[in-house]
Amino acid sequence: MFNLLWGILFVVVNFAFFLLCYRLFGKKGLYAWVGVATVIANIQVAKTIEMPLGIVMTLGNTMYVTLYMTSDLLNEKYGRSEARNAVWFGFFTLLMTTVIMQMVLMFEPQETDIAQSSLETIFGMMPRLALGSLTAYFISQFLDVRLYSWIRQYFSSSRQLWIRSNGSTMISSFVDTLIFCLIAFAGFYDLRVWTEILLTTYLSKFLLTAAGTPILYIARSFRFAEETEARRDTEARIDL
Protein backbone atom coordinates (compact mmCIF):
# COMPACT_ATOMS: atom_id res chain seq x y z
CA MET A 1 0.00 0.00 0.00
CA PHE A 2 2.91 2.33 0.73
CA ASN A 3 4.17 2.06 -2.88
CA LEU A 4 0.71 2.96 -4.21
CA LEU A 5 0.29 6.04 -2.00
CA TRP A 6 3.89 7.11 -2.54
CA GLY A 7 3.41 6.55 -6.28
CA ILE A 8 0.44 8.93 -6.35
CA LEU A 9 2.52 11.60 -4.64
CA PHE A 10 5.37 10.83 -7.04
CA VAL A 11 3.10 11.46 -10.06
CA VAL A 12 1.84 14.74 -8.60
CA VAL A 13 5.40 15.95 -8.00
CA ASN A 14 6.50 14.98 -11.52
CA PHE A 15 3.56 16.79 -13.13
CA ALA A 16 4.13 19.83 -10.91
CA PHE A 17 7.77 20.08 -11.96
CA PHE A 18 6.72 19.68 -15.61
CA LEU A 19 4.36 22.64 -15.31
CA LEU A 20 6.90 24.69 -13.35
CA CYS A 21 9.63 24.05 -15.91
CA TYR A 22 7.39 25.33 -18.70
CA ARG A 23 6.00 28.23 -16.67
CA LEU A 24 9.47 29.49 -15.71
CA PHE A 25 11.38 28.87 -18.95
CA GLY A 26 8.80 28.64 -21.74
CA LYS A 27 9.58 26.64 -24.85
CA LYS A 28 13.23 26.32 -23.82
CA GLY A 29 12.02 24.69 -20.62
CA LEU A 30 10.23 22.01 -22.63
CA TYR A 31 13.44 21.18 -24.48
CA ALA A 32 15.30 21.07 -21.16
CA TRP A 33 12.62 18.76 -19.77
CA VAL A 34 13.03 16.38 -22.71
CA GLY A 35 16.78 16.20 -22.12
CA VAL A 36 16.48 15.56 -18.39
CA ALA A 37 13.47 13.22 -18.59
CA THR A 38 15.02 10.88 -21.17
CA VAL A 39 18.03 10.32 -18.91
CA ILE A 40 16.14 10.05 -15.61
CA ALA A 41 13.53 7.70 -17.06
CA ASN A 42 16.23 5.30 -18.24
CA ILE A 43 17.84 5.29 -14.81
CA GLN A 44 14.52 4.76 -13.05
CA VAL A 45 13.49 1.88 -15.31
CA ALA A 46 16.23 -0.29 -13.80
CA LYS A 47 14.25 -0.36 -10.54
CA THR A 48 11.45 -2.91 -10.22
CA ILE A 49 8.73 -2.38 -7.61
CA GLU A 50 5.72 -4.32 -6.40
CA MET A 51 2.30 -2.72 -6.18
CA PRO A 52 -0.79 -4.04 -4.30
CA LEU A 53 -2.08 -7.44 -5.46
CA GLY A 54 1.51 -8.45 -6.16
CA ILE A 55 1.70 -6.49 -9.42
CA VAL A 56 5.30 -6.10 -10.61
CA MET A 57 6.27 -2.99 -12.56
CA THR A 58 9.27 -0.83 -13.31
CA LEU A 59 9.73 2.84 -12.54
CA GLY A 60 10.23 5.44 -15.27
CA ASN A 61 6.68 5.33 -16.61
CA THR A 62 5.73 8.75 -15.26
CA MET A 63 8.76 10.38 -16.85
CA TYR A 64 8.07 8.63 -20.16
CA VAL A 65 4.50 9.92 -20.15
CA THR A 66 5.72 13.47 -19.57
CA LEU A 67 7.85 13.08 -22.71
CA TYR A 68 4.70 12.41 -24.72
CA MET A 69 3.02 15.33 -22.98
CA THR A 70 5.94 17.54 -23.98
CA SER A 71 5.87 16.56 -27.65
CA ASP A 72 2.08 16.97 -27.73
CA LEU A 73 2.31 20.40 -26.10
CA LEU A 74 5.00 21.51 -28.54
CA ASN A 75 2.91 20.20 -31.43
CA GLU A 76 -0.18 21.96 -30.12
CA LYS A 77 1.38 25.37 -29.47
CA TYR A 78 4.41 25.60 -31.75
CA GLY A 79 3.82 23.14 -34.57
CA ARG A 80 4.91 19.72 -35.74
CA SER A 81 8.44 20.86 -36.61
CA GLU A 82 9.17 21.90 -33.01
CA ALA A 83 7.85 18.57 -31.73
CA ARG A 84 10.15 16.67 -34.12
CA ASN A 85 13.12 18.78 -33.05
CA ALA A 86 12.42 17.92 -29.41
CA VAL A 87 12.35 14.21 -30.25
CA TRP A 88 15.73 14.49 -31.96
CA PHE A 89 17.07 16.40 -28.95
CA GLY A 90 15.91 13.67 -26.57
CA PHE A 91 17.41 10.99 -28.79
CA PHE A 92 20.76 12.79 -28.83
CA THR A 93 20.70 13.30 -25.05
CA LEU A 94 20.12 9.62 -24.36
CA LEU A 95 22.75 8.51 -26.87
CA MET A 96 25.31 10.94 -25.43
CA THR A 97 24.62 9.84 -21.85
CA THR A 98 24.95 6.17 -22.75
CA VAL A 99 28.28 6.58 -24.52
CA ILE A 100 29.82 8.82 -21.86
CA MET A 101 28.73 6.69 -18.90
CA GLN A 102 30.01 3.49 -20.52
CA MET A 103 33.37 5.21 -20.94
CA VAL A 104 33.24 6.27 -17.28
CA LEU A 105 32.77 2.65 -16.20
CA MET A 106 35.86 1.58 -18.15
CA PHE A 107 38.19 3.69 -15.98
CA GLU A 108 40.01 1.59 -13.39
CA PRO A 109 38.88 2.83 -9.95
CA GLN A 110 41.36 3.76 -7.24
CA GLU A 111 41.58 1.33 -4.30
CA THR A 112 39.55 3.52 -1.94
CA ASP A 113 36.92 4.38 -4.54
CA ILE A 114 33.35 3.89 -3.34
CA ALA A 115 31.43 4.84 -6.49
CA GLN A 116 32.37 2.19 -9.07
CA SER A 117 30.11 -0.59 -7.82
CA SER A 118 27.16 1.77 -7.48
CA LEU A 119 27.71 3.18 -10.96
CA GLU A 120 27.93 -0.34 -12.36
CA THR A 121 24.65 -1.20 -10.66
CA ILE A 122 22.94 1.86 -12.13
CA PHE A 123 24.55 2.00 -15.55
CA GLY A 124 25.74 -1.58 -16.02
CA MET A 125 22.46 -2.55 -17.67
CA MET A 126 22.32 0.70 -19.58
CA PRO A 127 23.67 -0.53 -22.96
CA ARG A 128 20.80 -2.98 -23.30
CA LEU A 129 18.31 -0.65 -21.67
CA ALA A 130 19.52 2.21 -23.82
CA LEU A 131 19.31 0.15 -27.01
CA GLY A 132 15.73 -0.73 -26.15
CA SER A 133 14.95 2.80 -25.09
CA LEU A 134 16.63 4.47 -28.06
CA THR A 135 14.80 2.22 -30.50
CA ALA A 136 11.46 2.49 -28.71
CA TYR A 137 11.87 6.23 -28.15
CA PHE A 138 12.81 6.94 -31.76
CA ILE A 139 9.93 4.96 -33.25
CA SER A 140 7.20 5.80 -30.74
CA GLN A 141 7.93 9.51 -30.37
CA PHE A 142 7.94 10.18 -34.10
CA LEU A 143 4.81 8.04 -34.35
CA ASP A 144 3.22 10.17 -31.62
CA VAL A 145 4.05 13.40 -33.46
CA ARG A 146 2.62 12.04 -36.71
CA LEU A 147 -0.50 10.61 -35.06
CA TYR A 148 -1.14 13.86 -33.17
CA SER A 149 -1.00 15.86 -36.40
CA TRP A 150 -3.22 13.32 -38.19
CA ILE A 151 -5.84 13.27 -35.43
CA ARG A 152 -5.78 17.06 -35.35
CA GLN A 153 -7.12 17.11 -38.92
CA TYR A 154 -10.36 15.57 -37.65
CA PHE A 155 -10.48 16.93 -34.09
CA SER A 156 -9.06 20.44 -34.35
CA SER A 157 -11.16 22.24 -31.75
CA SER A 158 -9.31 23.62 -28.73
CA ARG A 159 -11.69 21.62 -26.54
CA GLN A 160 -10.65 18.41 -28.31
CA LEU A 161 -7.06 18.54 -27.10
CA TRP A 162 -7.81 15.49 -24.91
CA ILE A 163 -8.74 13.46 -28.00
CA ARG A 164 -5.56 14.44 -29.85
CA SER A 165 -3.29 13.87 -26.89
CA ASN A 166 -4.83 10.68 -25.50
CA GLY A 167 -5.39 9.14 -28.92
CA SER A 168 -1.82 9.65 -30.12
CA THR A 169 -0.14 8.86 -26.82
CA MET A 170 -2.08 5.72 -25.96
CA ILE A 171 -1.23 4.17 -29.32
CA SER A 172 2.40 5.27 -29.46
CA SER A 173 3.05 4.38 -25.82
CA PHE A 174 1.93 0.80 -26.48
CA VAL A 175 4.40 0.62 -29.37
CA ASP A 176 7.06 2.09 -27.08
CA THR A 177 6.35 -0.42 -24.30
CA LEU A 178 6.32 -3.44 -26.60
CA ILE A 179 9.59 -2.54 -28.35
CA PHE A 180 11.37 -1.64 -25.12
CA CYS A 181 10.31 -4.77 -23.24
CA LEU A 182 11.32 -7.01 -26.15
CA ILE A 183 14.80 -5.53 -26.42
CA ALA A 184 15.55 -4.72 -22.77
CA PHE A 185 13.90 -7.55 -20.83
CA ALA A 186 13.28 -10.53 -23.15
CA GLY A 187 15.34 -13.41 -21.73
CA PHE A 188 16.29 -11.38 -18.66
CA TYR A 189 13.02 -12.23 -16.89
CA ASP A 190 10.93 -15.37 -17.28
CA LEU A 191 7.86 -15.15 -19.52
CA ARG A 192 5.41 -14.59 -16.66
CA VAL A 193 7.31 -11.68 -15.16
CA TRP A 194 8.08 -10.25 -18.62
CA THR A 195 4.40 -10.32 -19.60
CA GLU A 196 3.45 -8.79 -16.27
CA ILE A 197 5.96 -5.97 -16.75
CA LEU A 198 4.67 -5.37 -20.29
CA LEU A 199 1.01 -5.21 -19.27
CA THR A 200 1.48 -3.25 -16.05
CA THR A 201 3.84 -0.81 -17.74
CA TYR A 202 1.36 -0.08 -20.49
CA LEU A 203 -1.57 0.08 -18.07
CA SER A 204 0.30 2.57 -15.90
CA LYS A 205 1.15 4.67 -18.97
CA PHE A 206 -2.50 4.50 -20.05
CA LEU A 207 -3.68 5.77 -16.66
CA LEU A 208 -0.92 8.37 -16.42
CA THR A 209 -1.79 9.68 -19.88
CA ALA A 210 -5.38 10.20 -18.79
CA ALA A 211 -4.26 11.80 -15.52
CA GLY A 212 -1.91 14.13 -17.41
CA THR A 213 -4.65 15.52 -19.67
CA PRO A 214 -5.69 18.33 -17.26
CA ILE A 215 -2.00 19.21 -16.91
CA LEU A 216 -1.79 19.71 -20.67
CA TYR A 217 -4.79 22.04 -20.63
CA ILE A 218 -3.17 24.08 -17.85
CA ALA A 219 0.17 24.21 -19.71
CA ARG A 220 -1.52 25.25 -22.95
CA SER A 221 -3.06 28.23 -21.19
CA PHE A 222 0.33 29.68 -20.29
CA ARG A 223 1.23 32.86 -22.18
CA PHE A 224 4.70 34.32 -22.56
CA ALA A 225 5.50 37.95 -23.39
CA GLU A 226 8.23 37.15 -25.90
CA GLU A 227 5.96 34.78 -27.81
CA THR A 228 3.18 37.36 -27.94
CA GLU A 229 5.59 39.98 -29.28
CA ALA A 230 6.97 37.56 -31.88
CA ARG A 231 3.44 36.75 -33.00
CA ARG A 232 2.60 40.45 -33.35
CA ASP A 233 5.77 41.07 -35.38
CA THR A 234 4.86 38.20 -37.70
CA GLU A 235 1.32 39.49 -38.15
CA ALA A 236 2.65 43.00 -38.82
CA ARG A 237 4.98 41.70 -41.55
CA ILE A 238 2.13 39.77 -43.13
CA ASP A 239 -0.03 42.92 -43.16
CA LEU A 240 2.75 44.82 -44.95
N, C-alpha and C positions, 0 to 999 in steps of 0.2 A: 504493500500500500504506500510505503514511503516513496518508492520510485515513481509511482503514478502522481502523487501530490507534488513531489519535487519536479517532475517532468512538466506539469502544468505551469508551475512558476518559471521553469526554464524557458518554455515557449513564450510566455509573456515578456520575459526579460529580452529574449532574442528579438521579438517583434518591436519592442520599445527602442532598442538600440538601432534597429533598421530605420525606424521613423526618425530618430534623433540624428542619425548620420545624414539622412536626406535633408532634414529641416535645417541643420547647421551648415552643410556644405553643398547643397544643391546637386546638380547633375554630377559634379566631380565626386561627391560623396557616394553616389551610386556606383561609380567605377571603383572607388576605394573599397566599398563593401564587397563587390565581386572578387577583388583581389584577396581580401582577408578571408572571406567566407569559403572560397575554394580550398584554401590551405587548411583552415580550421576544421572544415567538414571532413577532410581526408585524414586528419589526425583523430577526430572523434570516432570515426567509423571503425577504428581498430578496437574500440571498447564495446563489449557485448553485455547487455543488461537483461534482467528478468522482470517482467511486469506481472501484475496479478493474473491468476489462472495459469501461471507457469509459462507465459508467452515470452519467447526469446526474441530480442531485437537488438540491433546495433544503434549506436548514437550517430549523429551527423545528419539525421533526416530533417531536423528543423532548419539547419543551415542550408541544406540543399533546396528546401522549399523557398527560402528567402532569395536564392539565386533565380528561381523562376519568377518570383515576385518582382525582382529587380529588372529582369529582361522584359517582363510584361509592362512594367511601369515606364521603362525607357521607350518601348514600342508605342505605348499609349500617348505619352506626352511629347516625345522627341522624334519619333519615327522609327521605321524598321532598320534603317542604316545604323542608328545609334545602338539599337539592341544587338545587332550583329557585331559591332565593334566591341561591345562589352563582353560578348561571348569569347571573342578572340583574345581579349585581355585576360579573362579568367583562365583560358587554356594556356596562355603563355605563363601566367603566374604559377600554375600548378606544375607545368613542365620545368620551369626554372627551379622551383623549390625541390622537386624530386632530384634533379641532377646535382644541385649544390649539397643537399643533405646526404646523398650517397657518397659524395666526395669527402664530406666531413667524417663519415663513419670509417673511411679507409685510412685516416690518420692513425698512427700507433699512439695510444694514450700513454701518458706518463704514469709511473707506478702508483702515485697517490691520487690519480684521477678518479672522480666519483661519478662522472657524467656518462661515460661510454656505454655502460650497460643499460642505463635508462634511455639513452638515445637509440640504442639498438632495439630496445623494446618498442619504442614509439615509431621509429622510422625503418626498422628492419623489414617489416612487411610492406613498406611503402612502394617498392618497385612493382609488385604485383597489384597492390591496391591502386597505385597511380595509373598503371596500364588500364585496369578496369575503369577507373574513374575518368581518365583522359578520353578513352573511347566512348564511354557512356555519356560523359559531359558533352563532348564534341557533337555526337549524333543527336542527343536528346535536346540540347539547348538550341541548336539550329532548327530542329524540328519544331520546338516550341515557338520560336520567332515566326516561322513560316505558317504554322497553324493559327497563331494569334492573328496574323494579317489576313489569313483566309477567312477565319470566322468573322472578322471585323467587317468583311464585305456584306455579310448577311445580318449581323447584329451590331450596327454602328452607333446606336444611341448611347449617350453618356450613362444612362441608367443600366445599360446592358454590359457594363464592364465585367460583372460577375460571370456572365456567360462566356465572354472572350477569355478571361483569365482562367476560370475553372476548366473550361473545355480544352484549351490548349495544354494546360499544365497537367491535368489528370491523364491525358493520353501520353504526353511526352515523358512524364515521370514514371509511367509503367515501363516504357522503353528503356529509360535510364536504369531503373531497378533491375530489370531482367538482364541487360547487358553487363552491368556491374557485378551482379551476383554470379553470373556464369564465369566471368574472367577472374574475379577476386576470390571467390569462395568455393567454386566447384572442385571437389576432391579434398578440400581443406576440412570441410565438415561432412558428416554423413548426410544421406539424402533427406532424412527427416528434419534434421536441424537446418539444412540448406533451404528446404521448402518453407520451413517456418520463418526463416529470416526473410526470404523473398516475399512471402505473403504479408507478414507483419510490417516489413519495411514499406511496402506499397500502401498498405492500409493506413499506416501512420502518415505517409505523405498525402494520401487522399484526404484525411481528416485535417491535417495541417493546412492544406491548400484551401479548404473551406473556411477554416478559422482565420486564415490570412486575408480573406476577401475584404472584410471591413477595414483592415489596415491599408489595403491598396486604395480604397476610396478616400481614406484620410490623407494618404500621401499624395494622391492626385490633386487634392484641394490646395496643396501648398503653392504659394506664389512667391516668386523671387524677383527683386527689383531689376536685376541685370537682364533677366529673360524678358521682362515686360518692355524694357527699353530697346532690346534687340528686336523684338517683335514690331515695335513702333517704327524703328528705323527701316525695317524691311518693308512694312506697309507704305511708308513714305516714299521709298524708292520705286515701289510698284506704281504709286499714284503719279509719279513724275514720268 
